[in-house]
Amino acid sequence: MTGFKVPSFQDRAAAAREAKQRALEKMRNKPVVDAAVVAERLAAAEAKEAAAAERRAARQAEIEQKKVAKEELRAKAAAEAAEAAERAAAARRPAPPPVLPTPAELKAARDARYAARKARQRG
């Protein structure tokens, strides 16, 4: 079995020339693109972009709708919290002092109880 032969400069230059020539031939052999095909591809790309833009707009509208719903929930929660705080403040307010009967009213009530007791005893 023979060992590896290191290519000379001329061998490497020839290989590079051949590779360059193959690439040029490949480019020359490419078919010419038809204008109708190009127009069709552009139309398809525009349709695809329009659909993507529509999806983006729908998604953005959904996000905005969620933001509005979230803000409504926050406002409702804030209103409920304010109402609860108002109820708590109302509960902490002292009750108005009871109206005390006058001495004449106390005497009249006492006399009525006395008369009722006497009426039961006679009975």
Secondary structure, 3 states (H helix, E strand, C coil): CCCCCCCCHHHHHHHHHHHHHHHHHHHHCCCCCCHHHHHHHHHHHHHHHHHHHHHHHHHHHHHHHHHHHHHHHHHHHHHHHHHHHHHHHHHHCCCCCCCCCCHHHHHHHHHHHHHHHHHHHHC
